């Protein structure tokens, strides 16, 4: 880092999680096990959906993309965090830091849009079951995914380009385990007014608007369910959206804790811990939720295993 009228940074120092040195090995083993479980669990979901024709429906089409996104989202930060913990080397290059910001924002946004698409799918399935096939056509599903990718790319690119124009930094020490955009803006000695304004405007569009759409979808689903005369019918309707509702609760609960709780109430250590829940814990829970709470997924796994046993 060069000091003077203008401070330029070639690398940043990631302080990581608030873990004692003597506990680094234990926690690195724990996080490695969690990361591998995330990758293998979500790969299993993708494989089951690919191999079982009964799962070739809009809901599982979105789920396969969500599983891929969760693998990628966790992979943006977890490998670097593990390497830093094991090697005790906390540095990350400037280019690596900016790249991490881009991909973190991209996959976080993509997760958000896919959950919204899945909420709409559940709304159509429960509120308009007779028109489900026509309303949730293959073309619409592909279009929703393509739009999700396009909007996520555009949003992440805007924030990354605005970050890249900031050349002056007061310090190169990041009190986090990855390059968090808000933390980098606090370190910058350049004018960040434009960055903060764009975050405020796009944040409402990218995060708040899809969340409102999900709430509206489940509000309409709730009204429809209350009109079902039989308890058995209500339970069946709830079972079709319970897994997705659990994932939505975990995802947005972590986001609210990380970004919408006033920063004055949170220390850097608390922000890092909440970020772990959002970036590491949530992706690992998705496979368990969709496998343990979803009869179709369990049946698909049994069918594939039985076919494998019969072929031997």
N, C-alpha and C positions, 0 to 999 in steps of 0.2 A: 504494500500500500504506500503510495507516494503522498507525502504531506506537503502543504503549501497553499497557494490560493485555490488550487483545484486538486482534489483527492481522487485518484483513480484506483480501482480495485481489480486485481488479477485473479484473486480467489477469496472465498469467504471461509470462516471458521464456524462450524456447526457445533454448538455446545451439547446438543443431544438432549436426552431425557434426564430428569433429575434422579439419577441412579448412582449409588455409591460405587467407587472403583472396584471394591471387593465383590460386588454383586453383578458386575458387568457380564461375566461368563454365564451365570445362571439365567439372567434376563435375555441374553443373546440366544441361548438355547431355546428359551420359551418363545421368543419372537420368531425364531427360525421354524419351530414346529407349527406356529400359527400361520406363518406365511405359506409353508408347504401345504398345510391343510386347506388354506384358501385356494391355492392353485389347483390342487388335486380335486377338491370338492366341486369347484366350479367347472373344471374340465369334465368331471363325471356328469354333471348336469347337461353340458353341451353334447357329450357323447350319447347319453340316453335319448335326448330329443332328436338327435341325428339318426339313431338306429331304430327307434320305435315309431312306426307309422302312426300309431294312435296319438302321438304327441305332436303331430304336424298340424297344430292349430294356432290361431293368432296369439293366444296367451303364452304358449310355450315358444313361439317364434320370438316374442319380446323377451321372454325369460332367458333364452340362449344368448341373446345380445347383452342382456344384463349381466349374465355370468362372465362373458368375455370382458365386459367393462370393469367388473369387480376385480378380475385377475390383473388387468392392466393398471387400474387405479392403485391397488396395493403395491404393484411392482414399481411404481414411480418413486416411492419413498423407502419401502422396506429393505430392499437389497443394499442400498447405500447406508441406511441406518445400521444394518447388521455388520457391514464391512467396517464402518467407523468404530463400532463397539468392540469388534474382534481385533482390529489392528491398532486401535487407539490413535488413528489418524483422522482428525476431524475436519480436514480441509475439503473444499469442493471448488472447482474452477468457476470463474465468472460465467463462462458459456454453459457449464453444467448446471449452474444455479438457475440461469434464465430458462434453460430447457426444462428443468424440473418444474418451474412455475407454470410454463405453458401446458405440459402434459397433466399436471395436477388439476389445473382449471378445466382442461378439456374433458378429462374422464369424470370429474365431479359433475360438470354440466350435463354430460351425456347420461350419467346415472339418473340425474334429475328428470330429464326429458323422457327417458325410458319408463321410469316409474309413473310418470303422468300418462303415457300411452297405455300402460297396463291398467291404470285406473279407468281410463275411458273404455278399454276392452271389457272390464268387469261391469261397468255401467250398462253397456249395450247388452251383455250376456244376461243380466238380471232384470233390467228394466224393459228391454225389447228382445226377448228371447226368440220370438217368431221371425224377426228380421235380422237376427244375428249374422247369418251367413252372407246376406247381401250388404249389410252395413259394415261388417269387418272383412271386406274382401282382401285378397292377397295383395292387390295393387295398393290399397290404402295402408296396409301394414308396412309394406316396403317404403311407401312414401313417408310415413311417420318416422321410420328409422333414418331415412336419408335426410329429412328435415332436421332431425335431432343431431345428426352428425354435422350438418352444415351450420346450424346455430351454435353448436358447441365449439366448432373450429373458429368461427368468426369472433365469438366472445373471448376465447382464450388468446387469439391472435391480437386483438385490440389491446388487451391488458399487457401482453408480453411486449408489444412494440412500444407502448407508452413507458413500460419499465426500462426497456433498452435505451431510451433516450436520456435517462437519468445517469449522468457520468460522475457525479460528485457524491461521495459518501463520508459521513463523519467517522464511521468505524466499519470494520469488516467482520465483526463478531455477531453471529445470529443466535439468539437465545431460543433455539428450536432444534428439532432433529431433521428438518428439511427446510428448503427455501420457501418460506411463506411470504406471499405477496405483501400483506399488511406489515409484516416485520421489516421487510426490505424498504418499504416506503418510509418507515420511521427512522431507518438508518440514513436515508438519503438527505443530503444537505441542499439538493436542488429543489426547485419549486414543484411540489407534488399536488398542487390544487387541481390540475386537469385529471390526474390519476384518480384522486379521491372522488371527483365529480362523476367520472365515468363509472367507477365502482358503485356509487350510489344509484345512478340511473340504470345501468345494466343489471345490477344486483336485484332491483325490483322486478325487472323483466324476466331474468333467467331463473331466479329462485322463488320470489314471492308469487308471481303469476301462475307458474305451474303448480305451486302448493295450493293456491286458491282453487285451481281447476280440480285438483285431487279432492279437496274438501267438498266442493260442489258435487262431484261425482258420487262420493260416499254419502253425502246428504240425500241425494236423489235415490241412491241404493237403499238407504235406511227407510225412506218413505215408502218405497216399493215393498220392502220386506215386511213392514208393519201391516200392509194390506193383505198379506198372505194368511189365509184362514187357519191352516194347520201348523202345529208346532214342528212336525216333520219337514214341511216345506220351508219353514223359516231356517231350520238347522241346515238343510241342504243348500239354501241360498247363502247363508253365512260361510259355509265351508268352502265355497268357490272363491271367496275373496279374503279369507282369514290370513293366508300366507302372505299375500301382497300387503295387507294392512299391517302385519307385524314388521315387514321390511320397511315400509313407509314410516312407521313410528320410530324405528331405530335410526333411520337415515336423517329425518328432519329433527328428531330430538337432539342428535349430536350437532347438527348445523345450528340450531337455535342456541345451544349451549356454547358453541365456539364463536359464532359471529354476531348473534343478536343480544347476548348478555353484555351490558356495558363493560368496556375494557378496563375501566377504573376499578371494577370489582374483581378482575381476574389478574393474577400474576402471570409472568411468562411461563412458569412451571405448570400452572393450571391449564393454560392454553395448550401446552404441549401434550398434557395428559388427555384432555378432551379430544385433541386431534388424533391421538392414537385410537380412541374409541371410534372416531369417524372414519379413519383411513385404514385401520388394521383390523379392529374387532368386528365392525359391521360387515365387511366382505366375507369374513370367515363364518358369520352366523347365517348368511343367506342360504348356503347349501343345506345346512341342518334344518332350517325352517321349511324349505321347499321339499326336503326329502322326508322329514319326520311328520310334517303336517299335510302332506299331499299324497293321496291314495294313488293317483295316476303315476307319479314318479316311482313310488314303491312297487307298484305292479309292473312297470316297465323294467325296473331293475331285476325283479324276480323272473320275468320272462326271458331276459337276456342271459341271466345266470343259468336258468334251466336249459336253454338252448345250447349253451356252452358245455354243460354237463352231458347232455345227450349226444353231442357231437364227438365226445372223447371216447 
